């Protein structure tokens, strides 16, 4: 693996960059100017993970991307290299989790970066790179003995799943849960449902591999297809008599519309997955007048400074399985293969490592 290079007042590292929508990521060299600007933090990443959000960015699900070319990624674990003036939350050598939800500290826009392909955009947080230059608000210091390869999950997957149930759905013990989509957030939502003592906890997906993975992990999971007995309409019928909470992690408007049809008065649906721009769900508004609810989630409404340490403590106490995804580890040079494997559902989580000795 190519090592990062320090040249006087500059630091150079490898990164994966989205240059064109729908195309593989390009591996480039990025230059970081030292000292860094006020309110920013420079982090040496050990591990990052691929989330469904990055697939959406690569595919252009939100429409035209005005920031191309740009870096990607929004959850990682690493250590602080340097901090800009005014940063109080972290210091050099602190271990940190990087996350896309805002925490305390400076909210600073990251300037464009110089690279081997010219100027590129970075945004408030990107992590598909040996180094991340980010706003102070997007990092949380941690002290833990958990395996470093699972720690990026606290930057999005685990925290979003927890928040979607506690903050968005406001679940109560004994109520029922149906999760649409068995990617990383979906699997963690099922696990959090058990942590929160919900009643029936069920997952569905259109991908047979993901359903098989979920069943192997001990979750009641089914293939969502109208041609099989375990179709979505059959599953909803299992939840009669208890309030049903539906968490959609897919953004699939057809699945959302069909799930809504089988909700009872008073049930709730939270949309975590992002639908493709311009696609619309079709619902009968009448149940909304009688207490049925459907609403969107923004990262589960979590507050990283509070929720990341709390969830890490629960994982350390074995209250939930943080390692349940069994992420396959790839080098940065193999990131496009990792993206393809994740997209097909061959793996539940793709972990990217930047240094062979980075398992802190």
URDADA-V267057 format. One record per helix or strand of 2 or more residues. SS is the DSSP state (A for helix, B for strand). FROM is the first residue (numbers start at 1). LEN is the number of residues. Records with the same first field share a line. If there is no record, write none. Layout:
SS->FROM-LEN ; FROM-LEN
This chain:
B->5-3 ; 10-9 ; 26-8 ; 40-10 ; 70-2 ; 76-8 ; 95-4 ; 113-3 ; 120-2 ; 131-5 ; 139-3 ; 176-5 ; 201-5 ; 220-4 ; 244-5 ; 268-4 ; 293-4 ; 328-4 ; 350-4
A->52-8 ; 136-3 ; 148-8 ; 157-13 ; 184-12 ; 208-9 ; 232-8 ; 253-9 ; 285-6 ; 299-3 ; 304-13 ; 332-13
